[in-house]
Amino acid sequence: MEGSVHVFVEDVRDEGARRVLGRIAEYGVREVTVAAAYHAARDVTPHGASRVTLRSDGVHFPLPDDLFANLRLAPPVQPGAEAEPLAALREAAEDHGMVLHGLAVFLQNVTLGLANLDLTVQDCFGGRGSPAALCPAQPDVRLYAVALARAVARQGVRSVVAESLHFGTFAQGYRQDRSYVPLGPMDEFLLGLCFCSWCMRRAADLGVKAEVAREECARIIGGVLEGDPPAQGEVTRAALTAYAGPEVVAYARARSETVTSLVSEVSSAVAAEGSRLTFMDGTGQVKGYADGLPPAGLAAHDAWQLGVDLVALGDLVPSFGVLAYARDAARVADDVGAYRRSVGNDRELRVVLRPGRPDTDSEDRLAAKVRAVKAAGGDAVDFHAYGLVPYSVLNRIPGALGHRS
């Protein structure tokens, strides 16, 4: 089965591009996906030089002058970008006969958000408490997303893998979150909805009573903050209708027009640069990131919560990424199958698996999930991520792909 290994520029800087790609080639993998534009993080990196790696918001290449000169937003440039590490990685990939993809995190950027709070998600109370979440309805944000996509495509990558090219969640939070109030899943969902003027206007244009939706969200969440019991259970359209009313559900669903139109613009921009877009839906991460035990609702069925309309995007995007963060191979198969039915049979479906904790405890379990991906209609498996797990975990990859002799 085809696939790639995700790598960070810091991994390559520590070990050298040729050494990293040589090791990945030994796994029987012929593709590499490099994080060309990433978000701030602190990662334990078992075989990195420092063993704990601090990552910054921004890009690992010099900014093209023609793309950002007249825009309000421009991505921070990462330390060491002037050495053009992506160019070195691309050359090493060519020497190994490997394909290079460029992953870009689009709308999750706390550095830009803090400097431009008016472009971030605005909650039902008028607050801007999610500085990491740029709002995809904001015109300046949309121009930034298109320019960033073009910039990554120009790095000579086969495809631009788009992460966070949709609405985020309240749980994205900030650097340190504290809440002594018990918010339920539906309360957090309502608190994460954006009611900025651009989102309100787009919803109203679609016939949604946006102000009614905002008032209902404020009333419900305000009650919970004052001591009302939070709603329990998964966020579904039926449960949300009963809890918050039909106008809130209509408002949440209307966000898909914002995301679909933005993804269409980004996909066209990438194609104009001679590359193609892989749209990564973050729902699987929302559901299973912490423990690999996602709740019952399938990711494809819950994608609407991030403003993602998979059926509509299936007509616009050539390739999709699925985050199958689940321990159970049967659950992986169910998720992949639901995505395949949603986006159609003529679109590439790439499935991201974690070869180690918390999803995978053995080569056999990883192999079972690879088989599940293939059986359910997946086209490629992407392993996340080279620098985050020990070599002993990475060594599960060739056996899982059936390449171990």
N, C-alpha and C positions, 0 to 999 in steps of 0.2 A: 504494500500500500504506500502511496506517496505521502509526503509530509515534510515538516521542517522542525527545527529546534529554535526556540526563542533565545536570543542572546541580548545582553546589554553591552553598550560600548565600554563600560567599566570592566566587564569580563575580558574583552578583547585587549584593553589597555594593560591589564594585569598580566595576561598570559601570552599575548601576541596573536595577531589574526590568523597566521598560518597554523599555529599550534592548536588554536580553538577549532578552526575549520577542519584540520586534519583529524582531530579526535571525533568530531561530529561525522565526518565521512566514514570513519571506522564503524560507526553505528549502522551504516547502510542508509543514511539519510542524505538526500541530495539537495536539500533546500535549507536556507537559514533565514530567519526573520529577525531583523535587528530593530531595537527600539530607537528609532531616529529622532523622535520627539516624545518626551516622557514627562511624567509628573513627579513631584517631590515624594521621596520615600526614604525610610531607613530599613535596610535589608541585612539580615544575617547572610553572609556569603561564605559558605564553608571552605571553598578553595580560592577565595579572593586574597589579594595581598594584605588587606586590612582586616579581613574576616567580618567586619561590619562596614557596610558601604552606605554612604549618604548620597542620595540622588537628588537632583534639583529639577525644578520645572524648566522645560526649555528644549532646545534643539541641539543636536551634535554636529552642526555644520554651519558655516558662515551664511548669513541671510542674503539671498539674492536681492540686489538693490531695487530691481524693477517691481518686486512683488509687494513690499511693505512700506515703501517710501511715503505714500500718501494715506496710509491707514492709521486709524487710532491705535489699534492693537498690533503689536509685533511680539513674537515669542522671545523670552530670554534666551540668550546663547550660552550653552553649557561651557564650563571650563574645559579647555583643551580642544574646542571645536576648530580653532584656527589650524590645527594639525590635520584636519580633515580625516578623522578616523573612519568615516564611512567609505571614503575613497580607497583607503587601504584594505578595508574589509571586502569591498567590491572586487578589487584586484585579486585578493586571495581566493575569493569565491570563483572567479574566472579560471584561476590556475588549477583549482580542484574540480572544475567542471560542475560547479554548483550554482543554483539559482538564489538570488538575494531578494528578499522582500523587506519593505520598510514599514514598521509599525509606528503609528502616530496617535498620541492621545490628544484629542481636539479640545473638548470643552471642560475638562477637569484641570484647572490651573489656578492654584491659590495665589501665586505671585501676581498674575494678571488680575485676578479677582479682587485682591486687596487694594490694588492700585486703581481699579475701575469698578467700584462697588455698584454703580448704577447699571452695569452690564451683567450683573449676576442675578440669580433667582430672587424674586421678591415674594415673600410669603403673604398669607391672607391678612396679616396684621400690618403689612407695609414694611416689615423688617428685611434686612439683607444679611441674614445669619448664616448663609452658606457660601462663603467667598470662593470656595473651590469650584463652584458650579456656575459657569458662564451660561447665559440663557440663549438658546438657539433661535429665539424669535427676534433678538436684538439685531438690527441691521449691521452694526459695527462688528458684532460677533460673527455674523454670517460672512462678511467680507474677509475677516481673519481666517475663518475655516477654509474658505476657497484658496486663499493665498498659501496657507500652511500645506494644504494638499498638493498644490503645484510645486512648492518648494521641496517636499519630500519626494515627489515623483521625479524631480530633476536630479536626484542623487543616483540615478541609474538603477533603480529597483524594478523588478518585474511587476510588483503590485504594491499599492499603498493600503496597508491594513488599518482601517479606521476604528479606533477605540474611543468611546465616549462621544460619539457623534449623534447624541440624542440627549434628552433630558436626564438629569441625575436623580438621586434620591436624597431625602433628608439625612439618611444614615451616612452619606459621604462626609458630612461634618467638617471638622476643622482639625487643627493639630492635636488638641486635647478636648474631648467632649465630656461634659458632666450634665447629668439630669437626675434629679432626685424625685422626679414625677414619673409615675409608671404610665408611659405612653404605649398603647397597643399598636399593632401593625397598621391598622387603618388610620389611626391618628397620625402616625409618622408619614403615611402616604399623603394625607391631607396637608400636613405641615410642609411637605416637600413640593407641593404644587406651586407653580409660578403665577403670580397675578400682577406682573409688570404691565405697563400700558400697552406694550406690543403684544403680549400674550392675550390680554383682555380684548384688544381690538381684533385680533385674528379669530378668536372664538366668537365674538359678536358678529363678525362678517359671515360666519357659518350658521348663524341663527341661534347661538347659545346665549342664554341669559347669564352673562359672565359675572355681573355684579351680584346677582342672586347666589351664584355658586360661591363667590368669595365670602359673602355674608354668612352663608351656611357653614363654611369651613371655619370661620372665625368663631361662630357661635358654639360649634361642637368642640373645637380644640380649647376654646376659652373655658368651657364647662369642665373639661378634663383637668385643665391646669388649676381649676378652683376646687377640685375634689370629686368630680363625677367619675364613676368607674369607666375605665377605657374599654373599648370594644376588643374582643378577642377573636382569634381565628384568622385565616388567610384573607388577603385582599382579593375579592372576586367582584365582578360587576354586580352580581345579584346582592352580595352582602353589602357592598358599598351603596347600592341604591337604597337598601333598607336602612342603612345607618345615616347616610348623608343626603339622600334624595336624588332624583333623576337629573337635576341640573348640574350637580357636582360631577356625576358620572359623564354627562354630556360634555362638560368642560374638559375633563381629563381625556376623553377620547378625541376631542377636537385638536389636541396637541399633535396628533399624528400628521396633520397637514403641514405643520411647521417643520417637523423632522423629515417627512418625505420630500418636501420641496428643497430643503437644505441638502439632503443626501444626493438628490438629483443634480444640484448645482456642483457639488463636490465631485461626483462621479464624472460629470462632463469635463470638469477642469482637469482631472487626472488623465482622462482619455486624451485630452488635447495635448498633454505633455508626453504622450506615447506610453503611458502605463495604464493600469486598470485598478479599480477600487474593490477591496474586500471589506464589506461592511460587517463589523463585529457587534452583535447584539449583546449588551451587558447583563441581560436578565439572568443568565445562568450563574454569573458571579454574585449577583444580589442574593440569589436563592441558596447557593451552596458553598460560597467562599470560605466561611469560617470553619466548617467541619465536614464538608462533603456529604451532608445529609439534608438535601433540599426538601422542603415541604412538598405536599402531594401535587400541587398544580404544576403542569409542565411549563418549561421556560417559554416555549413558543406561544403558548396560550396566554401567558402573563406579560408578554412583551409590550402590550398596549400601555402598561403602567409607566413605561419610559417614553411613551409617545411613538413607539415603533409599530408600524403597520407592515408586517412581513409580506402580506399578499400584494400590497401596493408596491413595495420595494422590489418584489420578485420580478416586476416588469421593468425595473430601472437599473438594477445592480447586477453585474455579471458573477459576483462571488460573495459568499456569506461566511462569517466566522461564528462558531457556536462554542460557548464556554461550557463544557460538560464537566462541571465540578461536582461529581457524585462518586461515591464509593462503589455503588452497585452497578454492574454491567447492564442489567436489565433496565435500570433507570436511564443510563446513557443511551441505550437503544431507543427507549420511548421518546426521549428528548430529541434525538437526531431524527427519528421518524416523523415527529410532529413538525420540525423545521422543514424537512424535505417536502412534506405535503403542503406546507404554507408557501414556500418560495418557488415550487415547481421543479420538475425533473431536469430542466435544461440549465440550471444554475449550479456553479461549483459550490460545494458545501465542505468547509474546512472545520474540523472539530479539535478544539484545544483540550488536551488532557494534562493533568499533573502527574508525573511519574512517581511522586513520593507523597509525603504527608500534605494534607490530611486525607487525601482521597485513596491513595494506593500504598499498600503495605508489602507488595511482592511483585515479582515479574509475572507470575501467573495471573494476578488480578489485572495488571496492566494489559497483558495479552488478551484477556477476556474482554476488556473494554475496547481494544483495537478491533477485535472480531465483531463486537457489537456495533461499532461505528460503521464498519463495512457492510454488515448485514442490513443495517437500517438505511443505507443510501448515502453515507458519507463518502467523500472523494479523497480526503487527505486528513492526516492526523498531525497536529502541531503540538510539540511538547514544551511545556512551560515550567521552568526556564533553566537554562544552562548554569547560570551563576548561583541559583538559589538552593540547589540540592547537592549533596556529596556525589563524588564520582561513582560510588557504589550504587547510588540510585539511578544515575544516568546510564549505568551499565545494564539496566533492565531494558533499555530501548531496543537493541538489536534482537533480543529474544522475543520481545513483544511483537515486533514486526516480522518475525519469522526469518531473521537473517543470521541467527547464531548457528554456527556449524556444529 
